Amino acid sequence: MITRVGIVAGEIWNYLEQNGQVPLSEIVSNVEQSEEIILMSLGWLAREGHVILEASNNSYLISLRK
């Protein structure tokens, strides 16, 4: 499971690198994984300090930390 979370974290990283800051719902719609795995992978990226999470209108905006 941890390997899958890491792979999806890489997919999210690539998506953010190509698209800049996006809402969480866009990641869930465009990264072809379950929402649960996406959230675990975002947690991993956040814990490692690779992404910025901002609350916005009952959702979250996510971007890579530069």
Distance bins in CASP14 RR format, pairs under 12 A and 6 or more apart:
PFRMAT RR
TARGET T0000
AUTHOR 0000-0000-0000
RMODE 2
METHOD distances of the structure
MODEL  1
1 7 0 0 0 0 0 1 0 0 0 0 0
1 8 0 0 0 0 0 1 0 0 0 0 0
1 34 0 0 0 0 0 1 0 0 0 0 0
1 36 0 0 0 0 0 1 0 0 0 0 0
1 37 0 0 0 0 1 0 0 0 0 0 0
1 40 0 0 0 0 1 0 0 0 0 0 0
1 41 0 0 0 0 0 1 0 0 0 0 0
1 44 0 0 0 0 0 1 0 0 0 0 0
2 8 0 0 0 0 0 1 0 0 0 0 0
2 9 0 0 0 0 0 1 0 0 0 0 0
2 37 0 0 0 0 0 1 0 0 0 0 0
2 40 0 0 0 0 1 0 0 0 0 0 0
2 41 0 0 0 0 0 1 0 0 0 0 0
2 44 0 0 0 0 1 0 0 0 0 0 0
3 9 0 0 0 0 0 1 0 0 0 0 0
3 10 0 0 0 0 0 1 0 0 0 0 0
3 37 0 0 0 0 0 1 0 0 0 0 0
3 40 0 0 0 0 0 1 0 0 0 0 0
3 41 0 0 0 0 0 1 0 0 0 0 0
3 44 0 0 0 0 0 1 0 0 0 0 0
4 10 0 0 0 0 0 1 0 0 0 0 0
4 11 0 0 0 0 0 1 0 0 0 0 0
4 33 0 0 0 0 1 0 0 0 0 0 0
4 34 0 0 0 0 1 0 0 0 0 0 0
4 36 0 0 0 0 0 1 0 0 0 0 0
4 37 1 0 0 1 0 0 0 0 0 0 0
4 38 0 0 0 0 0 1 0 0 0 0 0
4 40 0 0 0 0 1 0 0 0 0 0 0
4 41 0 0 0 0 1 0 0 0 0 0 0
4 44 0 0 0 0 0 1 0 0 0 0 0
5 11 0 0 0 0 0 1 0 0 0 0 0
5 12 0 0 0 0 0 1 0 0 0 0 0
5 33 0 0 0 0 1 0 0 0 0 0 0
5 34 0 0 0 0 0 1 0 0 0 0 0
5 36 0 0 0 0 1 0 0 0 0 0 0
5 37 1 0 0 1 0 0 0 0 0 0 0
5 38 0 0 0 0 1 0 0 0 0 0 0
5 39 0 0 0 0 1 0 0 0 0 0 0
5 40 1 0 1 0 0 0 0 0 0 0 0
5 41 1 0 1 0 0 0 0 0 0 0 0
5 42 0 0 0 0 1 0 0 0 0 0 0
5 43 0 0 0 0 1 0 0 0 0 0 0
5 44 1 0 1 0 0 0 0 0 0 0 0
5 45 0 0 0 0 1 0 0 0 0 0 0
5 47 0 0 0 0 0 1 0 0 0 0 0
5 48 0 0 0 0 0 1 0 0 0 0 0
6 12 0 0 0 0 1 0 0 0 0 0 0
6 13 0 0 0 0 1 0 0 0 0 0 0
6 33 0 0 0 0 0 1 0 0 0 0 0
6 37 0 0 0 0 1 0 0 0 0 0 0
6 38 0 0 0 0 0 1 0 0 0 0 0
6 40 0 0 0 0 1 0 0 0 0 0 0
6 41 1 0 0 1 0 0 0 0 0 0 0
6 42 0 0 0 0 0 1 0 0 0 0 0
6 43 0 0 0 0 0 1 0 0 0 0 0
6 44 1 0 0 1 0 0 0 0 0 0 0
6 45 0 0 0 0 1 0 0 0 0 0 0
6 48 0 0 0 0 0 1 0 0 0 0 0
6 50 0 0 0 0 0 1 0 0 0 0 0
7 13 0 0 0 0 0 1 0 0 0 0 0
7 14 0 0 0 0 0 1 0 0 0 0 0
7 31 0 0 0 0 0 1 0 0 0 0 0
7 32 0 0 0 0 0 1 0 0 0 0 0
7 33 0 0 0 0 1 0 0 0 0 0 0
7 37 0 0 0 0 1 0 0 0 0 0 0
7 38 0 0 0 0 0 1 0 0 0 0 0
7 40 0 0 0 0 0 1 0 0 0 0 0
7 41 0 0 0 0 1 0 0 0 0 0 0
7 44 0 0 0 0 0 1 0 0 0 0 0
8 14 0 0 0 0 0 1 0 0 0 0 0
8 15 0 0 0 0 0 1 0 0 0 0 0
8 27 0 0 0 0 0 1 0 0 0 0 0
8 28 0 0 0 0 0 1 0 0 0 0 0
8 31 1 0 0 1 0 0 0 0 0 0 0
8 32 0 0 0 0 1 0 0 0 0 0 0
8 33 1 0 1 0 0 0 0 0 0 0 0
8 34 0 0 0 0 1 0 0 0 0 0 0
8 35 0 0 0 0 0 1 0 0 0 0 0
8 36 0 0 0 0 0 1 0 0 0 0 0
8 37 1 0 1 0 0 0 0 0 0 0 0
8 38 1 0 0 1 0 0 0 0 0 0 0
8 39 0 0 0 0 1 0 0 0 0 0 0
8 40 1 0 0 1 0 0 0 0 0 0 0
8 41 1 0 1 0 0 0 0 0 0 0 0
8 42 0 0 0 0 1 0 0 0 0 0 0
8 43 0 0 0 0 0 1 0 0 0 0 0
8 44 0 0 0 0 1 0 0 0 0 0 0
8 45 0 0 0 0 1 0 0 0 0 0 0
9 15 0 0 0 0 0 1 0 0 0 0 0
9 16 0 0 0 0 0 1 0 0 0 0 0
9 27 0 0 0 0 0 1 0 0 0 0 0
9 31 0 0 0 0 0 1 0 0 0 0 0
9 33 0 0 0 0 0 1 0 0 0 0 0
9 37 0 0 0 0 1 0 0 0 0 0 0
9 38 0 0 0 0 1 0 0 0 0 0 0
9 39 0 0 0 0 0 1 0 0 0 0 0
9 40 0 0 0 0 1 0 0 0 0 0 0
9 41 1 0 1 0 0 0 0 0 0 0 0
9 42 1 0 0 1 0 0 0 0 0 0 0
9 43 0 0 0 0 1 0 0 0 0 0 0
9 44 1 0 1 0 0 0 0 0 0 0 0
9 45 1 0 1 0 0 0 0 0 0 0 0
9 46 0 0 0 0 0 1 0 0 0 0 0
9 47 0 0 0 0 0 1 0 0 0 0 0
9 48 0 0 0 0 1 0 0 0 0 0 0
9 49 0 0 0 0 0 1 0 0 0 0 0
9 50 0 0 0 0 1 0 0 0 0 0 0
9 51 0 0 0 0 1 0 0 0 0 0 0
9 64 0 0 0 0 0 1 0 0 0 0 0
10 16 0 0 0 0 1 0 0 0 0 0 0
10 17 0 0 0 0 1 0 0 0 0 0 0
10 27 0 0 0 0 0 1 0 0 0 0 0
10 31 0 0 0 0 1 0 0 0 0 0 0
10 33 0 0 0 0 0 1 0 0 0 0 0
10 37 0 0 0 0 0 1 0 0 0 0 0
10 38 0 0 0 0 0 1 0 0 0 0 0
10 41 1 0 0 1 0 0 0 0 0 0 0
10 42 0 0 0 0 0 1 0 0 0 0 0
10 44 0 0 0 0 1 0 0 0 0 0 0
10 45 0 0 0 0 1 0 0 0 0 0 0
10 48 0 0 0 0 0 1 0 0 0 0 0
10 50 0 0 0 0 1 0 0 0 0 0 0
10 51 0 0 0 0 0 1 0 0 0 0 0
10 64 0 0 0 0 0 1 0 0 0 0 0
11 17 0 0 0 0 0 1 0 0 0 0 0
11 18 0 0 0 0 0 1 0 0 0 0 0
11 27 0 0 0 0 1 0 0 0 0 0 0
11 30 0 0 0 0 1 0 0 0 0 0 0
11 31 1 0 1 0 0 0 0 0 0 0 0
11 32 0 0 0 0 1 0 0 0 0 0 0
11 33 1 0 0 1 0 0 0 0 0 0 0
11 37 0 0 0 0 1 0 0 0 0 0 0
11 38 0 0 0 0 1 0 0 0 0 0 0
11 41 1 0 0 1 0 0 0 0 0 0 0
11 42 0 0 0 0 0 1 0 0 0 0 0
11 45 0 0 0 0 0 1 0 0 0 0 0
12 18 0 0 0 0 0 1 0 0 0 0 0
12 19 0 0 0 0 0 1 0 0 0 0 0
12 20 0 0 0 0 0 1 0 0 0 0 0
12 22 0 0 0 0 1 0 0 0 0 0 0
12 24 0 0 0 0 0 1 0 0 0 0 0
12 26 0 0 0 0 0 1 0 0 0 0 0
12 27 1 0 0 1 0 0 0 0 0 0 0
12 28 0 0 0 0 0 1 0 0 0 0 0
12 30 0 0 0 0 1 0 0 0 0 0 0
12 31 1 0 1 0 0 0 0 0 0 0 0
12 32 0 0 0 0 0 1 0 0 0 0 0
12 33 0 0 0 0 1 0 0 0 0 0 0
12 37 0 0 0 0 1 0 0 0 0 0 0
12 38 1 0 0 1 0 0 0 0 0 0 0
12 39 0 0 0 0 0 1 0 0 0 0 0
12 40 0 0 0 0 0 1 0 0 0 0 0
12 41 1 0 1 0 0 0 0 0 0 0 0
12 42 1 0 0 1 0 0 0 0 0 0 0
12 43 0 0 0 0 1 0 0 0 0 0 0
12 44 0 0 0 0 1 0 0 0 0 0 0
12 45 1 0 0 1 0 0 0 0 0 0 0
12 46 0 0 0 0 0 1 0 0 0 0 0
12 50 0 0 0 0 1 0 0 0 0 0 0
12 51 1 0 0 1 0 0 0 0 0 0 0
12 53 0 0 0 0 0 1 0 0 0 0 0
12 62 0 0 0 0 1 0 0 0 0 0 0
12 63 0 0 0 0 0 1 0 0 0 0 0
12 64 0 0 0 0 1 0 0 0 0 0 0
13 19 0 0 0 0 0 1 0 0 0 0 0
13 20 0 0 0 0 0 1 0 0 0 0 0
13 27 0 0 0 0 0 1 0 0 0 0 0
13 31 0 0 0 0 0 1 0 0 0 0 0
13 41 0 0 0 0 1 0 0 0 0 0 0
13 42 0 0 0 0 0 1 0 0 0 0 0
13 44 0 0 0 0 0 1 0 0 0 0 0
13 45 1 0 0 1 0 0 0 0 0 0 0
13 46 0 0 0 0 0 1 0 0 0 0 0
13 48 0 0 0 0 0 1 0 0 0 0 0
13 49 0 0 0 0 0 1 0 0 0 0 0
13 50 1 0 0 1 0 0 0 0 0 0 0
13 51 0 0 0 0 1 0 0 0 0 0 0
13 62 0 0 0 0 0 1 0 0 0 0 0
13 63 0 0 0 0 0 1 0 0 0 0 0
13 64 1 0 0 1 0 0 0 0 0 0 0
13 65 0 0 0 0 0 1 0 0 0 0 0
14 20 0 0 0 0 0 1 0 0 0 0 0
14 27 0 0 0 0 0 1 0 0 0 0 0
14 30 0 0 0 0 0 1 0 0 0 0 0
14 31 0 0 0 0 1 0 0 0 0 0 0
14 41 0 0 0 0 0 1 0 0 0 0 0
14 45 0 0 0 0 0 1 0 0 0 0 0
14 64 0 0 0 0 0 1 0 0 0 0 0
15 21 0 0 0 0 0 1 0 0 0 0 0
15 22 1 0 0 1 0 0 0 0 0 0 0
15 24 0 0 0 0 0 1 0 0 0 0 0
15 26 0 0 0 0 1 0 0 0 0 0 0
15 27 1 0 0 1 0 0 0 0 0 0 0
15 28 0 0 0 0 0 1 0 0 0 0 0
15 29 0 0 0 0 0 1 0 0 0 0 0
15 30 1 0 0 1 0 0 0 0 0 0 0
15 31 1 0 1 0 0 0 0 0 0 0 0
15 32 0 0 0 0 0 1 0 0 0 0 0
15 33 0 0 0 0 0 1 0 0 0 0 0
15 38 0 0 0 0 0 1 0 0 0 0 0
15 41 0 0 0 0 0 1 0 0 0 0 0
15 42 0 0 0 0 0 1 0 0 0 0 0
15 45 0 0 0 0 0 1 0 0 0 0 0
15 51 0 0 0 0 0 1 0 0 0 0 0
15 62 0 0 0 0 1 0 0 0 0 0 0
15 63 0 0 0 0 0 1 0 0 0 0 0
15 64 0 0 0 0 1 0 0 0 0 0 0
16 22 1 0 0 1 0 0 0 0 0 0 0
16 23 0 0 0 0 0 1 0 0 0 0 0
16 24 0 0 0 0 0 1 0 0 0 0 0
16 26 0 0 0 0 0 1 0 0 0 0 0
16 27 1 0 0 1 0 0 0 0 0 0 0
16 30 0 0 0 0 0 1 0 0 0 0 0
16 31 0 0 0 0 1 0 0 0 0 0 0
16 41 0 0 0 0 0 1 0 0 0 0 0
16 42 0 0 0 0 1 0 0 0 0 0 0
16 45 0 0 0 0 1 0 0 0 0 0 0
16 50 0 0 0 0 1 0 0 0 0 0 0
16 51 1 0 0 1 0 0 0 0 0 0 0
16 52 0 0 0 0 1 0 0 0 0 0 0
16 53 0 0 0 0 0 1 0 0 0 0 0
16 61 0 0 0 0 0 1 0 0 0 0 0
16 62 1 0 0 1 0 0 0 0 0 0 0
16 63 1 0 0 1 0 0 0 0 0 0 0
16 64 1 0 1 0 0 0 0 0 0 0 0
16 65 0 0 0 0 1 0 0 0 0 0 0
16 66 0 0 0 0 0 1 0 0 0 0 0
17 45 0 0 0 0 0 1 0 0 0 0 0
17 50 0 0 0 0 0 1 0 0 0 0 0
17 51 0 0 0 0 0 1 0 0 0 0 0
17 62 0 0 0 0 0 1 0 0 0 0 0
17 63 0 0 0 0 1 0 0 0 0 0 0
17 64 1 0 0 1 0 0 0 0 0 0 0
17 65 0 0 0 0 0 1 0 0 0 0 0
17 66 0 0 0 0 0 1 0 0 0 0 0
18 26 0 0 0 0 0 1 0 0 0 0 0
18 27 0 0 0 0 0 1 0 0 0 0 0
18 30 0 0 0 0 0 1 0 0 0 0 0
18 31 0 0 0 0 0 1 0 0 0 0 0
18 64 0 0 0 0 0 1 0 0 0 0 0
19 26 1 0 0 1 0 0 0 0 0 0 0
19 27 0 0 0 0 1 0 0 0 0 0 0
19 29 0 0 0 0 0 1 0 0 0 0 0
19 30 0 0 0 0 1 0 0 0 0 0 0
19 31 0 0 0 0 0 1 0 0 0 0 0
19 61 0 0 0 0 0 1 0 0 0 0 0
19 62 0 0 0 0 0 1 0 0 0 0 0
19 63 0 0 0 0 1 0 0 0 0 0 0
19 64 0 0 0 0 0 1 0 0 0 0 0
20 26 0 0 0 0 0 1 0 0 0 0 0
20 27 0 0 0 0 0 1 0 0 0 0 0
20 51 0 0 0 0 0 1 0 0 0 0 0
20 52 0 0 0 0 0 1 0 0 0 0 0
20 61 0 0 0 0 1 0 0 0 0 0 0
20 62 0 0 0 0 1 0 0 0 0 0 0
20 63 1 0 1 0 0 0 0 0 0 0 0
20 64 1 0 0 1 0 0 0 0 0 0 0
20 65 0 0 0 0 0 1 0 0 0 0 0
20 66 0 0 0 0 0 1 0 0 0 0 0
21 27 0 0 0 0 0 1 0 0 0 0 0
21 51 0 0 0 0 0 1 0 0 0 0 0
21 52 0 0 0 0 1 0 0 0 0 0 0
21 53 0 0 0 0 0 1 0 0 0 0 0
21 54 0 0 0 0 1 0 0 0 0 0 0
21 56 0 0 0 0 1 0 0 0 0 0 0
21 60 0 0 0 0 0 1 0 0 0 0 0
21 61 1 0 1 0 0 0 0 0 0 0 0
21 62 1 0 0 1 0 0 0 0 0 0 0
21 63 1 1 0 0 0 0 0 0 0 0 0
21 64 0 0 0 0 1 0 0 0 0 0 0
21 65 0 0 0 0 0 1 0 0 0 0 0
21 66 0 0 0 0 0 1 0 0 0 0 0
22 28 0 0 0 0 0 1 0 0 0 0 0
22 29 0 0 0 0 1 0 0 0 0 0 0
22 30 0 0 0 0 1 0 0 0 0 0 0
22 31 0 0 0 0 0 1 0 0 0 0 0
22 42 0 0 0 0 0 1 0 0 0 0 0
22 51 0 0 0 0 0 1 0 0 0 0 0
22 52 0 0 0 0 0 1 0 0 0 0 0
22 53 0 0 0 0 0 1 0 0 0 0 0
22 54 0 0 0 0 0 1 0 0 0 0 0
22 56 0 0 0 0 0 1 0 0 0 0 0
22 59 0 0 0 0 0 1 0 0 0 0 0
22 60 0 0 0 0 1 0 0 0 0 0 0
22 61 1 0 0 1 0 0 0 0 0 0 0
22 62 1 0 0 1 0 0 0 0 0 0 0
22 63 1 0 0 1 0 0 0 0 0 0 0
22 64 0 0 0 0 0 1 0 0 0 0 0
23 29 0 0 0 0 1 0 0 0 0 0 0
23 30 0 0 0 0 0 1 0 0 0 0 0
23 53 0 0 0 0 0 1 0 0 0 0 0
23 54 0 0 0 0 1 0 0 0 0 0 0
23 55 0 0 0 0 0 1 0 0 0 0 0
23 56 1 0 0 1 0 0 0 0 0 0 0
23 57 0 0 0 0 1 0 0 0 0 0 0
23 58 0 0 0 0 0 1 0 0 0 0 0
23 59 1 0 1 0 0 0 0 0 0 0 0
23 60 1 0 0 1 0 0 0 0 0 0 0
23 61 1 0 1 0 0 0 0 0 0 0 0
23 62 1 0 0 1 0 0 0 0 0 0 0
23 63 0 0 0 0 0 1 0 0 0 0 0
24 30 0 0 0 0 0 1 0 0 0 0 0
24 31 0 0 0 0 0 1 0 0 0 0 0
24 35 0 0 0 0 1 0 0 0 0 0 0
24 38 0 0 0 0 1 0 0 0 0 0 0
24 39 0 0 0 0 1 0 0 0 0 0 0
24 41 0 0 0 0 0 1 0 0 0 0 0
24 42 1 0 0 1 0 0 0 0 0 0 0
24 43 0 0 0 0 0 1 0 0 0 0 0
24 46 0 0 0 0 0 1 0 0 0 0 0
24 51 0 0 0 0 0 1 0 0 0 0 0
24 53 0 0 0 0 1 0 0 0 0 0 0
24 54 0 0 0 0 0 1 0 0 0 0 0
24 55 0 0 0 0 0 1 0 0 0 0 0
24 56 0 0 0 0 1 0 0 0 0 0 0
24 57 0 0 0 0 0 1 0 0 0 0 0
24 58 0 0 0 0 0 1 0 0 0 0 0
24 59 1 0 1 0 0 0 0 0 0 0 0
24 60 1 0 1 0 0 0 0 0 0 0 0
24 61 1 0 0 1 0 0 0 0 0 0 0
24 62 1 0 0 1 0 0 0 0 0 0 0
24 63 0 0 0 0 0 1 0 0 0 0 0
25 31 0 0 0 0 0 1 0 0 0 0 0
25 35 0 0 0 0 1 0 0 0 0 0 0
25 38 0 0 0 0 0 1 0 0 0 0 0
25 56 0 0 0 0 0 1 0 0 0 0 0
25 57 0 0 0 0 0 1 0 0 0 0 0
25 58 0 0 0 0 0 1 0 0 0 0 0
25 59 1 0 0 1 0 0 0 0 0 0 0
25 60 0 0 0 0 1 0 0 0 0 0 0
25 61 0 0 0 0 0 1 0 0 0 0 0
25 62 0 0 0 0 0 1 0 0 0 0 0
26 38 0 0 0 0 0 1 0 0 0 0 0
26 59 0 0 0 0 1 0 0 0 0 0 0
26 60 0 0 0 0 0 1 0 0 0 0 0
26 61 0 0 0 0 1 0 0 0 0 0 0
26 62 0 0 0 0 1 0 0 0 0 0 0
26 63 0 0 0 0 0 1 0 0 0 0 0
27 33 0 0 0 0 1 0 0 0 0 0 0
27 35 0 0 0 0 1 0 0 0 0 0 0
27 37 0 0 0 0 0 1 0 0 0 0 0
27 38 1 0 0 1 0 0 0 0 0 0 0
27 39 0 0 0 0 1 0 0 0 0 0 0
27 41 0 0 0 0 1 0 0 0 0 0 0
27 42 1 0 0 1 0 0 0 0 0 0 0
27 45 0 0 0 0 0 1 0 0 0 0 0
27 51 0 0 0 0 0 1 0 0 0 0 0
27 53 0 0 0 0 0 1 0 0 0 0 0
27 59 0 0 0 0 0 1 0 0 0 0 0
27 60 0 0 0 0 1 0 0 0 0 0 0
27 61 0 0 0 0 0 1 0 0 0 0 0
27 62 1 0 0 1 0 0 0 0 0 0 0
27 63 0 0 0 0 0 1 0 0 0 0 0
28 34 0 0 0 0 1 0 0 0 0 0 0
28 35 1 0 1 0 0 0 0 0 0 0 0
28 36 0 0 0 0 0 1 0 0 0 0 0
28 37 0 0 0 0 0 1 0 0 0 0 0
28 38 1 0 1 0 0 0 0 0 0 0 0
28 39 0 0 0 0 1 0 0 0 0 0 0
28 41 0 0 0 0 0 1 0 0 0 0 0
28 42 0 0 0 0 1 0 0 0 0 0 0
28 59 0 0 0 0 0 1 0 0 0 0 0
28 60 0 0 0 0 0 1 0 0 0 0 0
28 62 0 0 0 0 0 1 0 0 0 0 0
29 35 0 0 0 0 1 0 0 0 0 0 0
29 38 0 0 0 0 0 1 0 0 0 0 0
30 38 0 0 0 0 0 1 0 0 0 0 0
31 37 0 0 0 0 1 0 0 0 0 0 0
31 38 1 0 1 0 0 0 0 0 0 0 0
31 39 0 0 0 0 0 1 0 0 0 0 0
31 41 0 0 0 0 1 0 0 0 0 0 0
31 42 0 0 0 0 0 1 0 0 0 0 0
31 62 0 0 0 0 0 1 0 0 0 0 0
32 38 0 0 0 0 1 0 0 0 0 0 0
33 39 0 0 0 0 1 0 0 0 0 0 0
33 40 0 0 0 0 1 0 0 0 0 0 0
33 41 1 0 0 1 0 0 0 0 0 0 0
33 42 0 0 0 0 0 1 0 0 0 0 0
34 40 0 0 0 0 1 0 0 0 0 0 0
34 41 0 0 0 0 0 1 0 0 0 0 0
35 41 0 0 0 0 0 1 0 0 0 0 0
35 42 0 0 0 0 0 1 0 0 0 0 0
36 42 0 0 0 0 0 1 0 0 0 0 0
36 43 0 0 0 0 0 1 0 0 0 0 0
37 43 0 0 0 0 0 1 0 0 0 0 0
37 44 0 0 0 0 0 1 0 0 0 0 0
38 44 0 0 0 0 0 1 0 0 0 0 0
38 45 0 0 0 0 0 1 0 0 0 0 0
38 60 0 0 0 0 0 1 0 0 0 0 0
38 62 0 0 0 0 0 1 0 0 0 0 0
39 45 0 0 0 0 0 1 0 0 0 0 0
39 46 0 0 0 0 0 1 0 0 0 0 0
39 53 0 0 0 0 0 1 0 0 0 0 0
39 60 0 0 0 0 0 1 0 0 0 0 0
39 62 0 0 0 0 0 1 0 0 0 0 0
40 46 0 0 0 0 0 1 0 0 0 0 0
40 47 0 0 0 0 0 1 0 0 0 0 0
41 47 0 0 0 0 0 1 0 0 0 0 0
41 48 0 0 0 0 0 1 0 0 0 0 0
41 50 0 0 0 0 0 1 0 0 0 0 0
41 51 0 0 0 0 1 0 0 0 0 0 0
41 62 0 0 0 0 0 1 0 0 0 0 0
42 48 0 0 0 0 0 1 0 0 0 0 0
42 49 0 0 0 0 0 1 0 0 0 0 0
42 50 0 0 0 0 1 0 0 0 0 0 0
42 51 1 0 0 1 0 0 0 0 0 0 0
42 52 0 0 0 0 0 1 0 0 0 0 0
42 53 1 0 0 1 0 0 0 0 0 0 0
42 60 0 0 0 0 1 0 0 0 0 0 0
42 61 0 0 0 0 0 1 0 0 0 0 0
42 62 1 0 0 1 0 0 0 0 0 0 0
42 63 0 0 0 0 0 1 0 0 0 0 0
42 64 0 0 0 0 0 1 0 0 0 0 0
43 49 0 0 0 0 1 0 0 0 0 0 0
43 50 0 0 0 0 1 0 0 0 0 0 0
43 51 0 0 0 0 1 0 0 0 0 0 0
43 53 0 0 0 0 1 0 0 0 0 0 0
43 60 0 0 0 0 0 1 0 0 0 0 0
43 62 0 0 0 0 0 1 0 0 0 0 0
44 50 0 0 0 0 1 0 0 0 0 0 0
44 51 0 0 0 0 1 0 0 0 0 0 0
45 51 1 0 1 0 0 0 0 0 0 0 0
45 52 0 0 0 0 1 0 0 0 0 0 0
45 53 0 0 0 0 1 0 0 0 0 0 0
45 62 0 0 0 0 1 0 0 0 0 0 0
45 63 0 0 0 0 0 1 0 0 0 0 0
45 64 0 0 0 0 1 0 0 0 0 0 0
45 65 0 0 0 0 1 0 0 0 0 0 0
46 52 0 0 0 0 1 0 0 0 0 0 0
46 53 1 0 1 0 0 0 0 0 0 0 0
46 54 0 0 0 0 0 1 0 0 0 0 0
46 60 0 0 0 0 0 1 0 0 0 0 0
46 62 0 0 0 0 1 0 0 0 0 0 0
46 63 0 0 0 0 0 1 0 0 0 0 0
46 64 0 0 0 0 0 1 0 0 0 0 0
46 65 0 0 0 0 1 0 0 0 0 0 0
47 53 0 0 0 0 0 1 0 0 0 0 0
48 64 0 0 0 0 0 1 0 0 0 0 0
48 65 0 0 0 0 1 0 0 0 0 0 0
49 63 0 0 0 0 0 1 0 0 0 0 0
49 64 0 0 0 0 1 0 0 0 0 0 0
49 65 1 0 1 0 0 0 0 0 0 0 0
49 66 0 0 0 0 0 1 0 0 0 0 0
50 62 0 0 0 0 0 1 0 0 0 0 0
50 63 0 0 0 0 0 1 0 0 0 0 0
50 64 1 0 0 1 0 0 0 0 0 0 0
50 65 1 0 1 0 0 0 0 0 0 0 0
50 66 0 0 0 0 0 1 0 0 0 0 0
51 60 0 0 0 0 0 1 0 0 0 0 0
51 61 0 0 0 0 0 1 0 0 0 0 0
51 62 1 0 1 0 0 0 0 0 0 0 0
51 63 1 0 0 1 0 0 0 0 0 0 0
51 64 1 0 0 1 0 0 0 0 0 0 0
51 65 1 0 0 1 0 0 0 0 0 0 0
51 66 0 0 0 0 0 1 0 0 0 0 0
52 60 0 0 0 0 1 0 0 0 0 0 0
52 61 0 0 0 0 1 0 0 0 0 0 0
52 62 1 0 0 1 0 0 0 0 0 0 0
52 63 1 0 1 0 0 0 0 0 0 0 0
52 64 1 0 0 1 0 0 0 0 0 0 0
52 65 1 0 1 0 0 0 0 0 0 0 0
52 66 0 0 0 0 1 0 0 0 0 0 0
53 59 0 0 0 0 0 1 0 0 0 0 0
53 60 1 0 1 0 0 0 0 0 0 0 0
53 61 1 0 0 1 0 0 0 0 0 0 0
53 62 1 0 1 0 0 0 0 0 0 0 0
53 63 0 0 0 0 1 0 0 0 0 0 0
53 64 0 0 0 0 0 1 0 0 0 0 0
53 65 0 0 0 0 0 1 0 0 0 0 0
54 60 1 0 0 1 0 0 0 0 0 0 0
54 61 1 0 1 0 0 0 0 0 0 0 0
54 62 1 0 0 1 0 0 0 0 0 0 0
54 63 1 0 0 1 0 0 0 0 0 0 0
54 65 0 0 0 0 0 1 0 0 0 0 0
55 61 0 0 0 0 1 0 0 0 0 0 0
55 62 0 0 0 0 0 1 0 0 0 0 0
56 62 0 0 0 0 0 1 0 0 0 0 0
56 63 0 0 0 0 0 1 0 0 0 0 0
END
